[in-house]
Amino acid sequence: MRGIKAFLIIAALGLAGAGAAVAQEQVPPQGPVLAQQPNRVIVQSPVLTVDTDRLYQDSNFGRQTAREFEGKGAELAAENRRIEAALSAEEQMLTDRRSVMKPAEFRVLADAFDAKVQETRKTQDAKTRALNQELEDRRVAFFNAAVPVLEQLMRATGAAVILERRSVFISVNAVDITQEAIQQLNQSQLNLPAKN
């Protein structure tokens, strides 16, 4: 997540020169100019803030992704429970046979079972990692698509930089553009990446 936040800040800084020039032209010496938005007023400022977690989670894109991955996660959890039940039954059957088997024969079966358990664990862990990576790829795709929207808001407000809201010690709410960015991203009908 830090990489995404840094990416947003760096992308915003790429417009710093142009944003500063716009800010100098649009902000009179007597105080900040207010830009009217449909639901509230945003101060035109050289510095804006955005809550990137909320930007993602409250967007249509983020909500759709959350629903999809909750389903995928539930499917994987159910699969893990089925596998665990099957392995437990197999282990019990092996334990029950132990008393009627020669130790060497039992050791061969026990070793084979242990190898099967280890391989199954690796397979299921790989599925979990792949699911987490796919989710992270979605977040990256979202923030890549969000950059033009954030740049547009920077130009509209004369900003030179957008900072992560949680990294700012104190600021006025008017410089937080999270809600405006969510609305614009939703209006842009940002599409999810193609499903695998």
Secondary structure, DSSP 8 states (H G I E B T S, - for coil): -HHHHHHHHHHHHTTHHHHHHHHHHHS-TTS--EEE-SSSEEE--SEEEE-HHHHHHTSHHHHHHHHHHHHHHHHHHHHHHHHHHHHHHHHHHHHHHHTTS-HHHHHHHHHHHHHHHHHHHHHHHHHHHHHHHHHHHHHHHHHHHHHHHHHHHHHHHT-SEEEEGGG-S---GGGB-HHHHHHHHHHTT-------
